[in-house]
Amino acid sequence: MRSSIFGSGFVSRYRSVAILALMASMGLGVMYSSGADRFGQLFRKKRPVVVEQQASKVPVARCLSKDGSMLRQESGSNSWKTVAHNEELNVGDLILSGMGSQFETLDGSIKVTFRGDIAGTSPFPIRETAIRLVPGKPGEADFHLCFERGRIEISNGRKEGSANCHVSLQDEEDNFSELKLNEPGSTCTVEIIGRWPKGTHFDAKAKDDVNPVYELIYVQMKGTAEISDEGITHQMSAPPGPAMLTWNSQAGMPPVKTKLEKLPEWTLPPDITNPEIRARIQATMKFRDEFFGGKPMDQVLESLALSDDIHARFVAVNVMLATDQLPLVYKVVGETKHKDVIDNIIIGLRHWIGRKPGQDKKLHQFMMSGRNYSAKQAEIFVDLLHSFSEDELRQPETFEALIDYLESERTGIRGLAHWHLYRLVPKGRSIDFDPTAPADKRKVAVDQWKKLVPKGKIPPRTID
C-alpha cells in the first residue's frame, strides 16, 4: 500500500475541503505524521531523584559577565529578571543569554559560556540559548545542567585535575550524559536544535504525543574529554583528533564520532569587525542596558521592534519569542511597517514550535484565546509554520491551497501562505502582495498569482 500524501496530510485534506466550499471557512484538516523517535535516546543514565523540597533558594553558580548580560526565570515564576555581575544563580533557574556571557560554579570547577549564533554561521540556525540549573546528588558530579536549546561551551575551571558535568536535555532531567573534562582548560561546545521534519502536519486533536526531531553536536574545542552514556564512553580530543560527536533523534542510530583537522568556523567567536555582527551586538547591549536600568521588558522590546533600526528589530523579535511573549509578538505584527519583522517572526515561530513537544499546541491555544481565531483557523496557522514534503510540492493542490489562503479573512494565514509562495515560486516575487493591505489591493495580487500558477499546474521551482 502506498504511504504518501494521497492518503493523508495537506493535499488530500485540501481536496475534500475545496470540494465542499472553496475554502470558504478555511477549514483544512491537517495531521502530524509521526516518525521522530522519543527524545532522550542518547541520555538514558538515571540520576537518583531528589525528593526533598528545598525551603529556600540553593545557589550553585555565579555570573561572571556584566550586569544584565543574562536573563533568568526563577523556578515557579513566569517573569524574567536581569542578572547582575557576580550574582548567584540557584537550582531551578532558567538562564537565557548569548554573545559570550559566562557563569561558573561556586567552587570554580565548571565554567559555562553562552554562544548562540549571532554571526549566522552555525550548521543549525540557533535563535537563542537557554539552560536550566538542576539539582544533583552530592558527590555525583561537579555540576548538573539541563540544556534547553542553543549552544554553550562547558570548560574545566580547576587548576588541576578533571571536572565532571552532567548534561540532560529539555525537561528530561533524569536522563543525562556525563561529560568529563580531563584537564584544566579542557572545553567542549554543545549545540542542540529541534525542528519539525518536512511534510509533518499539525492535528490539534491528536491523542499521541509527537516530538520534533532534534540535532545534537558536541565539539571538543580544547584538550580532551570523555562523553559517557548508556555504558558507552566516547573519547574526545581537540583537533587534530576525534573532536566531533553528532546525533539525530529521528535516525535511531548511535552517535557518530568524526575526526577534525581544525575547529569548524561556527565554533569560533564572531568577527566583531563585521558591520552586521557589530550592529546586532550594539542592539543587544541597548536592550540589556535599558532593561537592567529598570525599564519594563515589554516596553523595551516594543520600542526596539518598531524602530527604524533593522538590527534592533531583529534582536527584539528574537528576545520576544525566546521569552515567550506571544501577545507582544502579535501586537508588533499589527503595528509594524517593516516586512523584515514579519519574516523574522515567521522564522522565529517555526523555531518556537520546534523547541520541545507541546509548543505547537500552546500556540494553537493562544491563536484561539489571544487572537480570536476559530479552532480551524488556528490549526491552519500552526500547520503553515511547517515545511512541505517533496511529494506535496509535486502536487498542484498544494499551490492551489496556498493561493486560496491569500484570500483568508485572517492576516496571519494570508502572511504565512505568501511566505511559502515567495520561497517556492521565485517568479512570483515581483507580485506585490501585502497581507495587511486592503482587500481590493490584495485581490489584484491574488489574481496575478492565479494567472502565474493556474489550477492543476505545478510552478517551476528554483533551488538556491
N, C-alpha and C positions, 0 to 999 in steps of 0.2 A: 504494500500500500504506500502511496506517495505521501510523504510528510512535508508539507510546504504551506505557503500562504493560501493555496487554493482551498485548504480545509479549514483554516482558521487565520485570525490575525487581521491586519489593517485592510487588505484589499477585499477579502471575501466579505467582511463585515460591511465595508463601504458599499459593495454591490447591493446587498439586501436593503440597506437603508436608503440608498439612492433610488431604488425602485419604488419605495414607499412614498417618499415626499421630497425629492430633490434636495435632500439635506436640510429641509426647512427648519427642523428642530435641532440641527447639528448633532444628531444622536448617533454617533459612530460607536458601535460596540467594539471594545478592544480587550485584549487579554495579554498577560505576560506569558512568554514561553519560558519554561524552566530549563535548567541546564547548568547553572552555576552551582558548584558543589558547596556544601556548608563551609562557611568561613571559619578559619581557625585550624585548618588541616595541618598547618605547619607548627602549631602551638598546642601540643597535647599534654605536656607535663603539668600535673595538677599541683597547685600550691595549696597547702593547708588553709582552710577558710578561717579568717579571723572573726570569731563570733562576737567578741565583746564590743559593745558600742562605746565609742570614745565620748566622754563627757565634755571634753574641751578640744580645742584645735591641737593637732600634733604636727609641729614643724619638722620638715625633713630636708629643706634646701633653702638657699638664699639667692636673691637676684644679684647678678654681677654687673648688669648693664645700667644705663642712665634711667633716671626717673621717667616712668611712662612707657618704657620700651616693651613692656609686656602687659597683656590684659589677663585678668583671672576671674573666673566664676567659681565662687566657693561652693562646696558641697551643700545641696539643698536650696541653692539660690538660683534665680533666673537673671540676675543683674550682673553687669560687668564692671570691674574696677581696675584702675591702673595699679601697677606695682612700682614701688619706689626702689631706688638703688639700695642694696643691702637688706631689703625687706625679706622676712622669712616667708616661705611657701609651705602650705600644710597638706597633709593627706586629704585627698578628696578634691583638691583644687584642679580645675580645668584651666590650663595655661595656653594662651593664644599669642603667637608672636611670629617674628621673622627677621630678616635682614641682619643676622649675626648676633642677636641678643643671646645672653647666656645666663645660666644659673649653675650652681654647684651644690652638692650635698653638704650638710653641715660639717661633716668630717673631712670634706675636700677630696674624697676618694673618686667621685664621679663628677664630670662636668658635661653639661648638655648645651649644645649650641643650636639655635633655631636658624634654618637656612631658607626654606621656601624656594621660590624660583622667580625672583623679581627680574632676572635677565631674560627669562623665557627660553632657556637653553636645555631644560630638563627633558629626558625622554618621555616623561609624563607631565601634562600641564598642571602643575601644582598651583592652587589658588591661595591656600593658607596652610599654616602648620599649627597643630594643636596636640597636646598631650595631657593626660590626667595622672596625677600623683596618687598611687595606690598603696595600701598598707601591705606590709610584708612581715614574715616571721623573723624575729631577731636571730641573727647568725646565719640566715638562709642566703642572703646576698647583700652587697653594699647598697643597692638601690633597686627600686621597683617602679616601673612606669608603664602606663597603658598608652600606646601610640595610636592616636585617633586618625590623623591624616597629615600629609605634607612630607617634609624632610627635616631630619635632625642629624646632628653629629654627637656621638657619645664618646667621651675621652676618659682615659685613666689619669686622674689628677694626683695620684700618690707620688711621693718622692722615691719610693722603691716598692717593688712587688707588684702583683697583679690586682685588678679590680673587677668585681662581678656586678653585672646589671641584668635584671630580669625584665624582659620586654614582652608584654602582651599586646594584642591588637584589638581595637574597637572596645566593646564592652565586655569581652571575654577575659576577665581578669584572672580566672583560674587556669587559663590555657596560655602558657608562655614559653618562650625560648630563653636560654641562658647565654648571655654574651660575656665572655671572659676576655678582658683586655690584658694581655700578658705582661706588659711592661709600662713604666711611666711614659706618658705621651701617646701611647697607642690610641688610635682614633678610628672609629667606624662610622660611616654615614648610612642612615636607613631612610628609605623613601617608600611611601605607600600611597596608592590612589585607588578609589573604587569607581567603576563605570558600568553602565548597562550595555551589554553587547548589542550590536546592530540587529534589528529585527525583533527585539523584545517589545512587548506592548503591555500597557497598564490595564489592569482589571480591578476596579475598586471593590468588587465583591469576591475576589479570590480568597479562598479559605486557607490555602497553603502559603507559607512564607516563601518568598523568592528573593534571593540575595543578588546584589550586584556582583560583578567579577572584580577581584582585587589583584593588583600587581604589586609585588614587594621586591625591593632591591636592597641588598647590603653591599657596600663597597668599603674595603679596608683602605683607609687613607694613609695611615702611618703605623709602623710597627706590625705586630702580629696579634691575632685573636683566635678564639675558639667559639663557634656558634653551635650549641648543643640543643637537640630537640628529638623527641621520640627515641632516645637511646643512641642517636647518631651525632657525632661531633665532626663539624667541618673545620678543618684547619685553614685559617685565612692569613694572607701575608700581603702587605702593600706592594704595588708594582715596583719592579717586575716580579710577579708572582701570582698565585691563585687568589685574586683580590675581590672578585665579584660573585655574589650568590643571589640568584633570582628565583622567583616563584610566582605562579599564576594559579588562582583559586579554581579556575574552571578546568584547567588541563588535567587535573587528577594525577599529576606526575610529581615525583620528588623534586626538591630544589636542584637547580643546575648551577654548578660552580664553574667559573671562567677565569682563565689566566689573562692578566692585563699587563701590557708593556709599560703603560703610563696611565695616569688618572684621567678619566673622561673629563671633557671640558665642563660639563654641567656640575661636577663636584667642586669646582674651583670657585672662589669668591667672585662676585660680579665685578665687571670692569666699571669702576665709578667714573672713568673719563668718558664713558659713553653718555651722550647728552640725554637720551631717553631714560636710561637707568638712573642717572643723577636726578632727573626731574621727578621720577617716581619716588626716589628716596626723600627728596625735599617735601613732596606732598605727604608722605607717610609721617615725616617729622612734624609737619604742620598739624596733622591730626593728633599726633602724640602730645604735642605741647599744649594744644587747646583743650584736649580732654583732661590731661593731667592738671591743667590750670584751673579746672573746676567747671568748665562749660559742659552742659549735658551732651552725652554722646550723640543722641539723635539730632540735635541742633548742629553739631559739628559736621556730622556726616551729610545731612541735608544740604548745608551750605556748600560743602565741597562737591557734592554730586550735581548741584545745579549751577556750579561756577563755569566760567569760560575756559578753565584750565583742563585740558583733556587728561592730563596725568592725575590731577586731583580727583576728577570724576572716576577714573579707573580705580584708584585706591579706595574711594568712598564706596563704590559698588561692592568691591571685594570684602571690605570690612562689614558692610551691612549684612551680606549673606553669611559671612563667617560667624557673625554674632546672632544669626537667626532673626533678624529684624524684618520679617516679611511685610508687615504693614508699611514700614518706611520705604521698602523697595517699591511697592506699588504706588505709594504716594509720589515718589520721584518719577515713576513711569508716566504718571498723569500730568506732571508739571514740566518735564524736561523738554528742551528744544533741540537736543543733540541726539542724533541717531546712534552714536557710539555708545551711549548709555543703554539704549535698548538692546543692542547687540551684546554688550558686556553682561547685562542682566540675564539674557537668554543663556549665554555660555555659563554664567555663574550658577543659574538654576539647574543646568544639566549636571554640573558638579555637585550641587547641593543634594539632588535626589540620589546620586551615586555614593554619597558619603557613608551611608550604612542602611541596613534594612529598615523599612518603615518610613523613610524620609518622603517617599512618593505619596504615601497615604496621608502624611501630615500636610503636604502641600495641597492635596485634593480637598481635605477638610477646610483648609484655610481659604481656598478659592470659593467654596460654598458659603462659609460663615463670614469671611472678611471681605470678599469681593462680590457676594450675592450671585455667583454662578449657579446654574442648575447642576444637579448631580452629573448629567451627561456632558454639559459644557465643561465642568471641572475635569471630568475624565478625559475629554478630548485634549484639554490644555496640557495636562500632565503627560498624556501619551505623545503629544507632539514635541516634548522635550527629549524624546528618544530618537535614535537614528534608524533609517530604513535598511532592511537587508538587501543584498544584491538581487535576490529573487523579486522582492517588492518593486525595486527600481526598474525591473523589466516588464512591469505591468502598467498598462495605460491608466487603470483605475487609481493608482497611487497619485498620479499627477492630476487626474480629474478631481479627486478628493481635495487635494491641496488648493487647487484653483477655486473650487467651491467654497473652501474655508475662507478665502479672501473676502467673501461676502457675509461672513458670520456677523451676528449682532454684537459679538464680544471683541473688543480691541485686542485682547491678548491672543485670542485664537487667530485673528487676522495677521497679527505680527509674527506669530510662530510659523504660520503657513508661508508667509512671504520669506521668512528667514531660510526655510528649507528650499523654496523655489529659487531664490537668489543664488544659492550654492550649487543646486543640482542642474540648473538650466542657465549657463552663462550668457546665452543670447538674450535672456530676459532682463539682464542687469540695467539695460538702458530704459526699461519701463519704469516710469515714475510712480511707484505705489507707496503711499504713506498710510499706514493703518490708522492714524489719528486724523486723517483728512476727512472733509465732509463726504457724504455718500455719493453725491454726483461726481465728484472728482475721482473717488475710488472706482466708480463704475467704468470710467474711461480706461483706467489702468487694467481692470479686470477683463474688459473686452479685448484689450491688447494681448493679455495672457491667453485668453481663449483662442485668439487667432494664431498666436505663436505655437500653442500646444493644443490642437484640436482633439476632441474626444476620440478615443480609440487609437491615438497615436502616442508614440514614445519619443520624447525630445532627444536630440543628440546631446551627449554628455562629454564634457572636457574634464579630465583629471589633472589637477595642478600638481 
